[in-house]
């Protein structure tokens, strides 16, 4: 079985950002995203709604260049105003040429 090395970007943020962030990630070159509502607490004090508001988690598998663009955009455009965190992981994908 052949696999392709890719990047997995995970973003957890306020539910109010979900639609905007999904569209932004796709505009930056991602071919798709998976997202769902999650619960949790964290250290971030910046929050658009109350502290117990809903959060979402988004996962994006993409090439390294797209991953760098996504992380840079999230850091520059959302970190200062919203409770959001993002990270990158290395993954090996079956049928990776689709990404």
N, CA and C atoms as an extended XYZ file, in Angstrom:
297
Properties=species:S:1:pos:R:3:atomname:S:1:resname:S:1:resid:I:1 pbc="F F F"
N         0.850       -1.180        0.000 N   UNK     1
C         0.000        0.000        0.000 CA  UNK     1
C         0.895        1.242        0.000 C   UNK     1
N         0.627        2.118       -0.930 N   UNK     2
C         1.380        3.361       -1.049 CA  UNK     2
C         0.658        4.475       -0.281 C   UNK     2
N         1.419        5.247        0.472 N   UNK     3
C         0.864        6.407        1.162 CA  UNK     3
C         1.630        7.659        0.756 C   UNK     3
N         1.005        8.794        0.941 N   UNK     4
C         1.594       10.081        0.601 CA  UNK     4
C         1.740       10.918        1.860 C   UNK     4
N         2.933       11.460        2.141 N   UNK     5
C         3.071       12.325        3.310 CA  UNK     5
C         2.315       13.638        3.096 C   UNK     5
N         1.515       14.011        4.080 N   UNK     6
C         0.712       15.224        4.029 CA  UNK     6
C         0.740       15.877        5.409 C   UNK     6
N         0.050       16.988        5.530 N   UNK     7
C        -0.107       17.677        6.803 CA  UNK     7
C        -1.567       17.597        7.236 C   UNK     7
N        -1.782       17.447        8.519 N   UNK     8
C        -3.111       17.511        9.109 CA  UNK     8
C        -3.157       18.773        9.949 C   UNK     8
N        -4.026       19.687        9.586 N   UNK     9
C        -4.235       20.912       10.361 CA  UNK     9
C        -5.484       20.703       11.196 C   UNK     9
N        -5.368       20.954       12.481 N   UNK    10
C        -6.507       20.887       13.387 CA  UNK    10
C        -6.722       22.278       13.960 C   UNK    10
N        -7.949       22.749       13.898 N   UNK    11
C        -8.312       24.065       14.437 CA  UNK    11
C        -9.486       23.866       15.376 C   UNK    11
N        -9.376       24.409       16.591 N   UNK    12
C       -10.481       24.413       17.538 CA  UNK    12
C       -10.772       25.871       17.848 C   UNK    12
N       -12.037       26.260       17.701 N   UNK    13
C       -12.376       27.656       17.926 CA  UNK    13
C       -13.847       27.835       18.260 C   UNK    13
N       -14.197       29.059       18.493 N   UNK    14
C       -15.575       29.405       18.815 CA  UNK    14
C       -16.502       29.070       17.648 C   UNK    14
N       -17.663       28.548       17.970 N   UNK    15
C       -18.643       28.151       16.952 CA  UNK    15
C       -18.976       29.301       16.006 C   UNK    15
N       -18.945       30.532       16.499 N   UNK    16
C       -19.270       31.700       15.673 CA  UNK    16
C       -18.320       31.840       14.479 C   UNK    16
N       -17.143       31.232       14.555 N   UNK    17
C       -16.142       31.315       13.488 CA  UNK    17
C       -16.257       30.210       12.436 C   UNK    17
N       -17.058       29.196       12.692 N   UNK    18
C       -17.033       27.996       11.852 CA  UNK    18
C       -17.205       28.291       10.360 C   UNK    18
N       -18.265       28.935        9.984 N   UNK    19
C       -18.517       29.171        8.557 CA  UNK    19
C       -17.409       30.016        7.929 C   UNK    19
N       -16.998       31.065        8.619 N   UNK    20
C       -15.941       31.946        8.110 CA  UNK    20
C       -14.632       31.186        7.932 C   UNK    20
N       -14.251       30.400        8.933 N   UNK    21
C       -12.982       29.667        8.857 CA  UNK    21
C       -13.013       28.566        7.804 C   UNK    21
N       -14.121       27.875        7.679 N   UNK    22
C       -14.203       26.833        6.641 CA  UNK    22
C       -14.024       27.460        5.265 C   UNK    22
N       -14.726       28.544        5.006 N   UNK    23
C       -14.590       29.221        3.707 CA  UNK    23
C       -13.159       29.732        3.496 C   UNK    23
N       -12.569       30.284        4.549 N   UNK    24
C       -11.210       30.827        4.455 CA  UNK    24
C       -10.212       29.714        4.110 C   UNK    24
N       -10.319       28.583        4.796 N   UNK    25
C        -9.419       27.449        4.555 CA  UNK    25
C        -9.547       26.956        3.111 C   UNK    25
N       -10.762       26.877        2.615 N   UNK    26
C       -10.960       26.450        1.223 CA  UNK    26
C       -10.384       27.474        0.252 C   UNK    26
N       -10.537       28.758        0.557 N   UNK    27
C        -9.970       29.819       -0.292 CA  UNK    27
C        -8.442       29.762       -0.317 C   UNK    27
N        -7.838       29.245        0.750 N   UNK    28
C        -6.383       29.154        0.825 CA  UNK    28
C        -5.826       27.914        0.118 C   UNK    28
N        -6.705       27.080       -0.428 N   UNK    29
C        -6.235       25.955       -1.224 CA  UNK    29
C        -6.565       24.570       -0.700 C   UNK    29
N        -7.203       24.466        0.457 N   UNK    30
C        -7.600       23.147        0.946 CA  UNK    30
C        -8.684       22.589        0.035 C   UNK    30
N        -8.666       21.283       -0.174 N   UNK    31
C        -9.661       20.636       -1.044 CA  UNK    31
C       -10.936       20.288       -0.270 C   UNK    31
N       -10.865       20.306        1.053 N   UNK    32
C       -12.028       19.978        1.876 CA  UNK    32
C       -11.670       20.104        3.344 C   UNK    32
N       -12.676       19.936        4.195 N   UNK    33
C       -12.482       20.020        5.637 CA  UNK    33
C       -13.557       19.195        6.323 C   UNK    33
N       -13.229       18.672        7.472 N   UNK    34
C       -14.184       17.969        8.319 CA  UNK    34
C       -14.322       18.787        9.585 C   UNK    34
N       -15.556       18.998       10.057 N   UNK    35
C       -15.747       19.814       11.257 CA  UNK    35
C       -16.966       19.335       12.031 C   UNK    35
N       -16.907       19.564       13.333 N   UNK    36
C       -18.002       19.170       14.206 CA  UNK    36
C       -17.942       19.980       15.502 C   UNK    36
N       -19.038       19.998       16.229 N   UNK    37
C       -19.122       20.720       17.486 CA  UNK    37
C       -18.400       19.929       18.580 C   UNK    37
N       -17.650       20.645       19.416 N   UNK    38
C       -16.927       20.028       20.524 CA  UNK    38
C       -17.123       20.868       21.783 C   UNK    38
N       -16.785       20.297       22.924 N   UNK    39
C       -16.830       21.010       24.190 CA  UNK    39
C       -15.448       20.997       24.808 C   UNK    39
N       -15.176       21.990       25.662 N   UNK    40
C       -13.909       22.027       26.365 CA  UNK    40
C       -13.666       23.388       26.974 C   UNK    40
N       -12.604       23.495       27.727 N   UNK    41
C       -12.190       24.762       28.309 CA  UNK    41
C       -10.713       24.939       28.025 C   UNK    41
N       -10.249       26.166       28.117 N   UNK    42
C        -8.846       26.424       27.833 CA  UNK    42
C        -8.366       27.691       28.498 C   UNK    42
N        -7.182       28.079       28.139 N   UNK    43
C        -6.528       29.214       28.775 CA  UNK    43
C        -6.799       30.537       28.093 C   UNK    43
N        -7.412       30.521       26.913 N   UNK    44
C        -7.626       31.759       26.162 CA  UNK    44
C        -8.677       32.636       26.826 C   UNK    44
N        -8.377       33.910       26.988 N   UNK    45
C        -9.344       34.825       27.584 CA  UNK    45
C       -10.148       35.561       26.520 C   UNK    45
N        -9.649       35.611       25.296 N   UNK    46
C       -10.378       36.269       24.207 CA  UNK    46
C       -11.518       35.355       23.786 C   UNK    46
N       -12.733       35.842       23.877 N   UNK    47
C       -13.872       35.018       23.499 CA  UNK    47
C       -15.003       35.918       23.040 C   UNK    47
N       -15.574       35.601       21.897 N   UNK    48
C       -16.641       36.416       21.324 CA  UNK    48
C       -17.932       36.274       22.120 C   UNK    48
N       -18.285       35.039       22.485 N   UNK    49
C       -19.487       34.834       23.288 CA  UNK    49
C       -19.080       34.420       24.705 C   UNK    49
N       -20.010       33.926       25.516 N   UNK    50
C       -19.647       33.625       26.897 CA  UNK    50
C       -18.709       32.427       26.979 C   UNK    50
N       -18.072       32.238       28.117 N   UNK    51
C       -17.025       31.241       28.293 CA  UNK    51
C       -17.510       29.814       28.026 C   UNK    51
N       -18.797       29.546       28.211 N   UNK    52
C       -19.309       28.202       27.994 CA  UNK    52
C       -20.026       28.049       26.652 C   UNK    52
N       -19.746       28.947       25.722 N   UNK    53
C       -20.314       28.839       24.384 CA  UNK    53
C       -19.755       27.622       23.664 C   UNK    53
N       -20.432       27.214       22.597 N   UNK    54
C       -19.981       26.043       21.849 CA  UNK    54
C       -18.715       26.331       21.057 C   UNK    54
N       -17.965       25.273       20.826 N   UNK    55
C       -16.754       25.322       20.017 CA  UNK    55
C       -16.919       24.354       18.854 C   UNK    55
N       -16.056       24.490       17.867 N   UNK    56
C       -16.014       23.511       16.789 CA  UNK    56
C       -14.567       23.096       16.577 C   UNK    56
N       -14.400       21.911       16.016 N   UNK    57
C       -13.083       21.410       15.637 CA  UNK    57
C       -13.116       21.136       14.145 C   UNK    57
N       -12.099       21.613       13.456 N   UNK    58
C       -11.988       21.398       12.020 CA  UNK    58
C       -10.670       20.690       11.739 C   UNK    58
N       -10.715       19.708       10.856 N   UNK    59
C        -9.517       18.998       10.432 CA  UNK    59
C        -9.387       19.124        8.926 C   UNK    59
N        -8.172       19.410        8.483 N   UNK    60
C        -7.886       19.590        7.068 CA  UNK    60
C        -6.625       18.809        6.738 C   UNK    60
N        -6.685       17.945        5.749 N   UNK    61
C        -5.500       17.253        5.245 CA  UNK    61
C        -5.103       17.964        3.961 C   UNK    61
N        -3.830       18.374        3.903 N   UNK    62
C        -3.388       19.166        2.754 CA  UNK    62
C        -1.873       19.070        2.585 C   UNK    62
N        -1.409       19.668        1.505 N   UNK    63
C         0.024       19.742        1.252 CA  UNK    63
C         0.667       20.758        2.200 C   UNK    63
N         1.973       20.642        2.380 N   UNK    64
C         2.692       21.485        3.335 CA  UNK    64
C         2.533       22.982        3.054 C   UNK    64
N         2.566       23.379        1.802 N   UNK    65
C         2.431       24.798        1.463 CA  UNK    65
C         1.077       25.365        1.849 C   UNK    65
N         0.034       24.592        1.631 N   UNK    66
C        -1.319       25.022        2.007 CA  UNK    66
C        -1.426       25.067        3.527 C   UNK    66
N        -0.848       24.085        4.202 N   UNK    67
C        -0.872       24.054        5.666 CA  UNK    67
C        -0.224       25.308        6.249 C   UNK    67
N         0.897       25.715        5.696 N   UNK    68
C         1.579       26.919        6.183 CA  UNK    68
C         0.708       28.156        6.006 C   UNK    68
N         0.033       28.255        4.869 N   UNK    69
C        -0.869       29.393        4.625 CA  UNK    69
C        -2.014       29.415        5.631 C   UNK    69
N        -2.575       28.246        5.902 N   UNK    70
C        -3.700       28.163        6.839 CA  UNK    70
C        -3.268       28.587        8.239 C   UNK    70
N        -2.164       28.032        8.718 N   UNK    71
C        -1.703       28.374       10.069 CA  UNK    71
C        -1.364       29.857       10.193 C   UNK    71
N        -0.742       30.410        9.183 N   UNK    72
C        -0.405       31.830        9.196 CA  UNK    72
C        -1.670       32.690        9.235 C   UNK    72
N        -2.647       32.350        8.422 N   UNK    73
C        -3.897       33.117        8.386 CA  UNK    73
C        -4.639       33.034        9.713 C   UNK    73
N        -4.707       31.848       10.293 N   UNK    74
C        -5.405       31.692       11.575 CA  UNK    74
C        -4.706       32.517       12.651 C   UNK    74
N        -3.389       32.436       12.700 N   UNK    75
C        -2.634       33.189       13.704 CA  UNK    75
C        -2.803       34.694       13.537 C   UNK    75
N        -2.735       35.180       12.310 N   UNK    76
C        -2.786       36.616       12.061 CA  UNK    76
C        -4.191       37.204       12.168 C   UNK    76
N        -5.195       36.453       11.763 N   UNK    77
C        -6.530       37.039       11.636 CA  UNK    77
C        -7.515       36.673       12.747 C   UNK    77
N        -7.199       35.654       13.556 N   UNK    78
C        -8.199       35.209       14.525 CA  UNK    78
C        -7.691       35.141       15.967 C   UNK    78
N        -6.408       34.909       16.184 N   UNK    79
C        -5.903       34.702       17.541 CA  UNK    79
C        -6.167       35.881       18.475 C   UNK    79
N        -6.032       37.092       17.998 N   UNK    80
C        -6.164       38.255       18.873 CA  UNK    80
C        -7.593       38.519       19.330 C   UNK    80
N        -8.574       38.085       18.554 N   UNK    81
C        -9.965       38.447       18.855 CA  UNK    81
C       -10.844       37.289       19.302 C   UNK    81
N       -10.398       36.067       19.102 N   UNK    82
C       -11.246       34.907       19.381 CA  UNK    82
C       -10.470       33.841       20.153 C   UNK    82
N       -11.218       32.984       20.840 N   UNK    83
C       -10.625       31.809       21.474 CA  UNK    83
C       -10.477       30.748       20.390 C   UNK    83
N        -9.260       30.574       19.911 N   UNK    84
C        -8.989       29.622       18.830 CA  UNK    84
C        -7.565       29.101       18.975 C   UNK    84
N        -7.366       27.859       18.638 N   UNK    85
C        -6.043       27.242       18.649 CA  UNK    85
C        -5.907       26.417       17.373 C   UNK    85
N        -4.702       26.298       16.873 N   UNK    86
C        -4.467       25.522       15.649 CA  UNK    86
C        -3.126       24.818       15.765 C   UNK    86
N        -3.040       23.617       15.184 N   UNK    87
C        -1.775       22.909       15.167 CA  UNK    87
C        -1.669       22.036       13.931 C   UNK    87
N        -0.425       21.624       13.664 N   UNK    88
C        -0.096       20.835       12.474 CA  UNK    88
C         0.489       19.501       12.907 C   UNK    88
N         0.106       18.447       12.215 N   UNK    89
C         0.654       17.109       12.450 CA  UNK    89
C         1.046       16.501       11.110 C   UNK    89
N         2.034       15.639       11.140 N   UNK    90
C         2.416       14.889        9.951 CA  UNK    90
C         1.536       13.645        9.853 C   UNK    90
N         1.026       13.375        8.660 N   UNK    91
C         0.215       12.181        8.422 CA  UNK    91
C         0.656       11.541        7.109 C   UNK    91
N         0.288       10.294        6.937 N   UNK    92
C         0.532        9.566        5.685 CA  UNK    92
C        -0.823        9.082        5.194 C   UNK    92
N        -1.193        9.514        3.988 N   UNK    93
C        -2.551        9.351        3.488 CA  UNK    93
C        -2.588        8.334        2.335 C   UNK    93
N        -3.546        7.445        2.388 N   UNK    94
C        -3.813        6.554        1.271 CA  UNK    94
C        -4.565        7.391        0.217 C   UNK    94
N        -4.230        7.247       -1.028 N   UNK    95
C        -4.809        8.064       -2.109 CA  UNK    95
C        -4.511        9.545       -1.916 C   UNK    95
N        -3.334        9.850       -1.454 N   UNK    96
C        -2.946       11.226       -1.164 CA  UNK    96
C        -2.931       12.160       -2.356 C   UNK    96
N        -2.874       11.640       -3.563 N   UNK    97
C        -2.876       12.490       -4.736 CA  UNK    97
C        -4.187       13.263       -4.875 C   UNK    97
N        -5.228       12.858       -4.173 N   UNK    98
C        -6.508       13.569       -4.207 CA  UNK    98
C        -6.459       14.886       -3.444 C   UNK    98
N        -5.449       15.088       -2.616 N   UNK    99
C        -5.364       16.272       -1.785 CA  UNK    99
C        -4.432       17.299       -2.394 C   UNK    99
